C-alpha cells in the first residue's frame, strides 16, 4: 500500500506540475514500517542511543488482551488495553486484570454469549473465527461485497485545483481526530507528502504514549474538548478551512456532537471525510468499536497464525498488521479523493476498516520467497533510513519515511509534537 500511496501522490504531482516522477520502495523496509516502535531509539546522557522499552502498564495489558478458551471450546479475545475499555470488560467478566483471572473468567462463558455481552457493555472483544467462518458470517459477507477502500462523491461542487507548491500535498489542511493506531498512520502518511496535519484530541481522552510518539511525526497537536460550546466552536472554525477530516471515533459518536458527515459537508462544502473503523460502514456489527487484536481474531488471522505456528491455539500476529494496512489504505483513498475533487469537484467520503484490511491481507497470502528476510532490521540497515530529531521526548532516532519519490522525497517537516502543544489554528498556506 505504500507504493499505492506513492502512485496516488505522483498523480497529484502531475496535476500540479504536469510532470511525473519515479516511485520505489524496498520491501524489507516496507515490512519494517509495521514495527516502528522496534526502531525508535532515545539518546541518553552519554550520547548513546538505546531502545525505548514498552511501558510496564502497557506490557501488562498485552498479556491479558489475548485469545482465551471458552466453555464451549472456542476462543474469545477481550480487549483490555485502555483503562475505560478494560473496566467495561472486567465488569462483564467480574474479575481482576491478570492473565489467570481473565482466562478463568472467560472459561465460564460460551463464546457467542460472551462476544454479545461485551458488545452490549460497549466494550471491545471478539470471538476467534476461521477465515471461512468469517466469510460466512453476515458481517464478513457484507464486507466481501465492498471495495477495499470506499470512495464516494457525496455532494456536487466546483473543482478545487491544487495550488502551486513544492510537495504533492503542499497547502492541504488535514484535521486528524484519530487515536491508536490506524488513523494516526493515515495522518502521518499525508504529512509525509507535505500536508499541514493538525491532531485534535482532549486532555481527558486516553492515549498510549509510544503510539503518539511514533505516529505523530510531521504533525501539530492541539487540545479541543468537543463536549463544551467553546470546543465545538473552535472545531467548527477549523473545519470551515480544512480539506480533509480524519475520523477514528466509534461509529455515530461524532454525529452526536454535531460533526457527522452531513454536518461537516455543510460547514465545508468540498471536504474529504475519511472514516476509519473496525467493522466497516454497514452490516450487523458496524456499530461496534474494535481494535487491531479484535480484527485479527474475528477475520481469521489469529486462527491461521496459531495453526501455522503449531501452537494448538489461536495466536495474534505480533505486528499490528491490520492497523498499519488500514492506515495506509485510508491515506491512499484520501489522496484519490483529493485528486477527484481537483478534477470533478464535490465532497467525498472515504472509508477504510480493520476487518477489510484483515480480509485483504489473507487474500494476498504469504510470500514463499521471503524466508530469508531478517525478523528485524539490523542497526546498519536502520541507519540508512533513520531520522534524528530533538523532540519533547528528548533526542530520538527512528525509522523515517521509506517510500522513495525522485522529485518530492517524502519527509517530515516537523518533529513529533508534544500532545496538545500547539494552538488550534491553521498555518498560512
Secondary structure, DSSP 8 states (H G I E B T S, - for coil): -HHHHHHHHHHHHHHHHS----EE--HHHHHHGGGGGGG-EEE-TTS-EEE----HHHHHHHHHSSEEE-TTS-EEEE--SSHHHHHHHHHHHTS-SSHHHHHHHHTTS-HHHHHHHHHHTT--EEE---HHHHHHSHHHHHHHTS-SSEEEEEE--------S-SSTTTT-EEEEE--SSHHHHHHHHHHHTT-EEEEEE-TTS---HHHHHHH-TT-EEEE--TTSHHHHHHHHHHHHT-SEEEE-S-TTHHHHTT-SHHHHHHHSTT-EEEEEESS-SSSTTTT----HHHHHHHHTHHHHHHHHHT-SS----SS-HHHHHHHHHHHHHHHHHHHHHHHH-SEEEEEEEHHHHHHHHHHH---TT-TTS-SS--HHHHHHHEEEEEETTEEEEEE----EESSS----SS----TT-S-S-----
